[in-house]
Amino acid sequence: MTLPDWSAVIRAAVAGERATLEAFLNHYRAVVVGKVSGVTEAQARARLVPSATTLAGILRHLRLVETYWFCHILQRRPTSELAGFDADMAANRGFVLAETDTAEGLVAAYQNQCGISRTIAAGYELTDTAPQPKLGQVSLRWIYVHMIDETARHAGHADILREQLEAGSATVR
């Protein structure tokens, strides 16, 4: 398992607000990818908890969330224009895997989407806002905080799933 480098987060201890938010979000993005590194396809797909949460499903879900907040909300692109963002994926929140999904492919898609999200965010100020159907206006600052929360929460889920796999005590459901 690859552990992410904490140096950017440590440097952010005295950085400006944007650099701090970006450092934490990028750190947790790397944590999630690291939790999937080195597992087999079967392990990445293993359902170890009652929900549909799997290591691979977490990657798929987080790619969907990145696409939603940065491309659809912040950039205001219709979902019909977003590759891989379909009604089925949105309905199951991305956790349900397609037969063709692979851990390697999901890591690549997630990392690619994170790069797209970084590029989009770079074009906005923290105070820039965009409409969100349920919340009204949301700022880029709010999107960053939400994405840190979302990504860190799922990094914790991935940590528990990985511990179960490494302990060999996992009961696949």
C-alpha positions as CSV (number, residue, x, y, z in Angstrom):
1,M,0.0,0.0,0.0
2,T,1.3,3.4,-1.0
3,L,1.1,6.1,1.7
4,P,0.8,9.7,0.6
5,D,3.5,12.3,1.3
6,W,2.4,14.6,4.1
7,S,4.9,17.4,3.1
8,A,2.4,19.5,1.2
9,V,0.0,19.5,4.2
10,I,2.8,20.3,6.6
11,R,3.9,23.2,4.4
12,A,0.3,24.4,4.3
13,A,0.4,25.0,8.1
14,V,1.6,28.5,7.3
15,A,0.1,28.9,3.8
16,G,-2.8,31.0,2.7
17,E,-6.3,29.7,2.7
18,R,-6.5,28.4,-0.8
19,A,-3.2,26.6,-0.6
20,T,-4.3,25.0,2.7
21,L,-7.6,23.8,1.2
22,E,-5.9,22.5,-1.9
23,A,-3.2,20.7,0.1
24,F,-5.7,18.9,2.3
25,L,-8.0,17.9,-0.6
26,N,-5.0,16.6,-2.7
27,H,-3.7,14.7,0.3
28,Y,-7.0,12.9,0.9
29,R,-7.3,12.2,-2.8
30,A,-3.9,10.5,-2.6
31,V,-4.9,8.6,0.5
32,V,-7.8,7.0,-1.3
33,V,-5.7,6.0,-4.2
34,G,-3.1,4.6,-1.8
35,K,-5.7,2.4,-0.1
36,V,-6.5,0.7,-3.4
37,S,-2.9,0.2,-4.5
38,G,-1.6,-3.3,-4.3
39,V,-5.0,-5.1,-3.9
40,T,-6.3,-7.7,-6.3
41,E,-9.4,-7.1,-8.5
42,A,-11.4,-9.4,-6.2
43,Q,-10.3,-7.5,-3.1
44,A,-11.1,-4.1,-4.8
45,R,-14.6,-5.4,-5.5
46,A,-15.1,-7.3,-2.1
47,R,-18.2,-6.2,-0.2
48,L,-17.1,-6.4,3.4
49,V,-19.9,-4.3,4.9
50,P,-23.7,-4.5,4.5
51,S,-23.7,-1.5,2.1
52,A,-22.5,-1.5,-1.5
53,T,-19.2,0.2,-0.3
54,T,-16.1,-1.4,-1.8
55,L,-12.6,0.0,-2.4
56,A,-13.4,0.1,-6.1
57,G,-16.9,1.6,-5.5
58,I,-15.3,4.4,-3.4
59,L,-13.1,5.4,-6.3
60,R,-16.1,5.3,-8.7
61,H,-18.2,7.4,-6.3
62,L,-15.5,10.0,-5.6
63,R,-15.0,10.4,-9.4
64,L,-18.7,11.1,-9.7
65,V,-18.6,13.6,-6.8
66,E,-15.6,15.4,-8.3
67,T,-17.4,15.6,-11.7
68,Y,-20.6,16.8,-10.1
69,W,-19.1,19.6,-8.0
70,F,-16.4,20.9,-10.3
71,C,-17.7,20.3,-13.8
72,H,-21.5,20.4,-13.3
73,I,-21.9,22.9,-10.5
74,L,-18.9,25.2,-10.6
75,Q,-18.4,25.1,-14.4
76,R,-22.2,24.8,-15.0
77,R,-21.9,22.1,-17.6
78,P,-25.0,20.0,-18.2
79,T,-24.7,16.4,-17.0
80,S,-25.4,15.2,-20.6
81,E,-22.0,16.7,-21.6
82,L,-20.1,14.9,-18.9
83,A,-18.3,11.7,-19.8
84,G,-19.3,8.8,-17.6
85,F,-21.9,10.8,-15.7
86,D,-25.2,9.0,-16.4
87,A,-28.5,8.7,-14.6
88,D,-27.8,5.2,-13.3
89,M,-24.5,6.2,-11.9
90,A,-26.0,9.2,-10.2
91,A,-29.0,7.2,-8.9
92,N,-26.7,4.7,-7.1
93,R,-24.3,7.4,-6.1
94,G,-21.6,5.6,-8.1
95,F,-20.9,2.8,-5.6
96,V,-22.3,0.0,-7.8
97,L,-19.7,-1.3,-10.2
98,A,-20.1,-2.1,-13.8
99,E,-18.8,-5.5,-14.9
100,T,-16.1,-3.7,-17.0
101,D,-14.8,-1.6,-14.1
102,T,-11.3,-2.5,-12.9
103,A,-9.4,-1.1,-10.0
104,E,-6.7,0.2,-12.3
105,G,-9.2,1.8,-14.6
106,L,-11.1,3.4,-11.7
107,V,-7.8,4.8,-10.2
108,A,-6.9,6.3,-13.6
109,A,-10.4,7.7,-14.1
110,Y,-10.4,9.2,-10.6
111,Q,-6.9,10.7,-10.9
112,N,-7.8,12.1,-14.3
113,Q,-11.0,13.7,-12.9
114,C,-9.0,15.1,-10.0
115,G,-6.7,16.8,-12.5
116,I,-9.7,18.2,-14.4
117,S,-11.2,19.5,-11.1
118,R,-7.9,21.2,-10.2
119,T,-7.8,22.9,-13.6
120,I,-11.4,24.1,-13.3
121,A,-10.9,25.4,-9.8
122,A,-7.7,27.3,-10.8
123,G,-9.9,29.5,-12.9
124,Y,-12.1,30.7,-10.0
125,E,-11.6,32.7,-6.8
126,L,-12.6,31.1,-3.5
127,T,-15.5,33.6,-3.3
128,D,-16.9,32.9,-6.7
129,T,-20.3,31.2,-6.5
130,A,-22.4,28.9,-8.6
131,P,-26.0,27.8,-8.2
132,Q,-26.8,24.4,-6.6
133,P,-30.4,23.1,-6.8
134,K,-30.8,22.3,-3.1
135,L,-28.4,24.7,-1.5
136,G,-28.8,27.9,-3.6
137,Q,-25.4,29.6,-4.2
138,V,-22.3,27.8,-3.2
139,S,-18.8,29.3,-3.3
140,L,-15.6,27.5,-4.5
141,R,-14.5,27.8,-0.8
142,W,-17.6,25.8,0.2
143,I,-17.0,23.2,-2.6
144,Y,-13.4,22.7,-1.4
145,V,-14.5,22.2,2.2
146,H,-17.3,19.8,1.1
147,M,-14.8,17.9,-1.0
148,I,-12.3,17.6,1.8
149,D,-15.1,16.3,4.0
150,E,-16.4,13.9,1.4
151,T,-13.0,12.6,0.4
152,A,-11.6,12.3,3.9
153,R,-14.7,10.4,5.1
154,H,-14.4,7.9,2.2
155,A,-10.6,7.6,2.9
156,G,-11.6,6.5,6.4
157,H,-14.0,3.9,4.9
158,A,-11.2,2.7,2.6
159,D,-8.8,2.5,5.5
160,I,-11.2,0.2,7.4
161,L,-11.9,-2.0,4.3
162,R,-8.1,-2.3,3.7
163,E,-7.5,-3.3,7.3
164,Q,-10.1,-6.0,7.0
165,L,-8.5,-7.3,3.8
166,E,-5.0,-7.2,5.3
167,A,-6.1,-9.0,8.5
168,G,-7.6,-11.7,6.4
169,S,-10.6,-11.7,8.7
170,A,-12.9,-10.2,6.1
171,T,-16.2,-11.9,5.4
172,V,-17.1,-11.1,1.8
173,R,-20.9,-10.4,1.5
